[in-house]
Amino acid sequence: MTESLQIGETSTATRAGAARGVVKKPSLPPDAPLPSGVRKADDLLARRFGGVMRVSPFLTRQIVSFQANKTKPRYRWFKYKEAFSADLVKYLLSIAGARPDAVLDPFAGMGTSLFACAGVGTDADGVELLPVGHCIVGAHNSLANFGADDFSALEKWRSSGARQNGRRLPLNELRITAGAYPPESRAQIESFLGALEAAPAQLQPVLRFAALCVLEDASYTRKDGQFLRWDNRSGRQLKQQFHKGKLPSFADALDKKIAQIIRDARADGGFFSSCEKRGKIRLFPGSCLDVLPSLPGESYDAVLTSPPYCNRYDYTRTYALELALLGADEKEISDLRQRMLTCTVENRPKTIVRKEWRAPLEWAGGHPLLGEIVRFLEEQRRRGLLNNGAIVRMVSEYFREMACVIYECARLMRRGAAFFMVNDNVRYGGADISVDFILSGFAESAGLEVQNILVSPQTKGNSSQQMGAHGRSALRKCVCVWRKP
Ligand SMILES: C[S@@+](CC[C@H](N)C(=O)[O-])C[C@H]1O[C@@H](n2cnc3c(N)ncnc32)[C@H](O)[C@@H]1O
């Protein structure tokens, strides 16, 4: 008989592992307004994982974020602010042991881990839900096959003014992108879309990508933490005054971007040159919750990833301009939002029917710290102390889904393979949530050893809402290192 489980169902208990090691500092601030249940469960895990926690001076804010990519040829083309750096990937590969033959990133984003692995000759597979990531990786893959003639054709297209002639194709307008561009730039984007269709086939992925790279610059918006910030000139009703300064026109910005792409790609400053043969890159479209179960077991020597954090960050809003250019309409945006790993209050529980996931759903349903946190948040919600009641569901669904992802990745790892998980702890209703401890518990349940929890020396501040209500306390930013025995 096939049992069906909905990912949103609750289930029974799991066991805590053996205690080992002691951490010097308690993981929760002593003045935090927490019930003793959360504090005790967290302290237990702090003792259990204390022996493997290390502050790693290498994990600076620059390295664990996109910042270190900003000056790197190729990586700098598109600002994917949620990315980690290529240097982080290289560092993690160096501690993985022998150079892995094949690496998996189930939340590939702009493809940093895929490119950095391919650059040292390692094959890399990724899964990414947003079409933005596919446009970026597709353009890089096309450029990897460019010869001198292709670069000349790209240069010719850029200087011929082709993008300004001929017919215009309408740009999708979404509620959240309405009024994003000055009329002149909007007209240029529509001319570009018309010209793109007539461009030589091998140039199209690169041209589309170049346009994607400059949309924010040419718009009245700025990606700012969790939100798109809007300039007053957009004509929107805004609570705060914001002036972005002089905007480049879309055509000028595109021109400069294509020139930068040609320069970097021709020089190829070490991107794929540090090995004899570039590793193969495959990026699967869709949700990793659907794709991972379809991949054959024991295929990878390392998993290297940074999932969305449990922090209400909505990628479909942040990348709305880019998604609209790629043709997404309101319905597609809303579908993408629901298929994302749950990390916003808008996410509804996913219905996923898969009998193998009974075990990971039980790890989540019976996790002692997670159980205490959910009870505490539920109580805060009842007392009106959470600024959004759906936070309780979001936190609980986030961990259920992550348990399933970890279960699948463990199945896909070969013996001896390493799993690097970059994540941030979060804070709701005054409670620090030790994401690193909870996910490491799931990893142990999946049969992996917790080798290290590497902690960034620079901890993260809280969101402004949290700071106002509960004061500031440090939140760990970690790389968990798990190993399949
Ligand atoms: C923190 S970012 C990863 C960034 C990546 N490490 C890089 O350097 O570009 C998390 C990514 O997970 C993607 N994502 C969210 N839910 C997903 C899902 N269910 N399946 C696959 N990808 C998903 C998001 O679109 C986002 O690009």
The ligand as a Gaussian input file, in Angstrom:
#p B3LYP/6-31G(d) Opt

LIG

0 1
 C       20.771000      31.876000      -1.118000
 S       20.292000      31.660000      -2.785000
 C       21.605000      30.689000      -3.425000
 C       22.686000      31.531000      -4.032000
 C       23.806000      30.709000      -4.620000
 N       24.594000      30.073000      -3.595000
 C       24.699000      31.616000      -5.463000
 O       25.869000      31.813000      -5.091000
 O       24.226000      32.152000      -6.439000
 C       18.994000      30.496000      -2.679000
 C       18.419000      30.120000      -4.033000
 O       17.463000      29.076000      -3.855000
 C       16.481000      29.226000      -4.860000
 N       15.316000      28.414000      -4.465000
 C       14.344000      28.693000      -3.575000
 N       13.490000      27.679000      -3.449000
 C       13.936000      26.698000      -4.281000
 C       13.498000      25.391000      -4.576000
 N       12.415000      24.864000      -3.989000
 N       14.210000      24.652000      -5.460000
 C       15.328000      25.167000      -6.046000
 N       15.781000      26.417000      -5.820000
 C       15.101000      27.175000      -4.931000
 C       16.235000      30.724000      -4.891000
 O       15.639000      31.118000      -6.105000
 C       17.665000      31.246000      -4.722000
 O       18.243000      31.477000      -5.971000

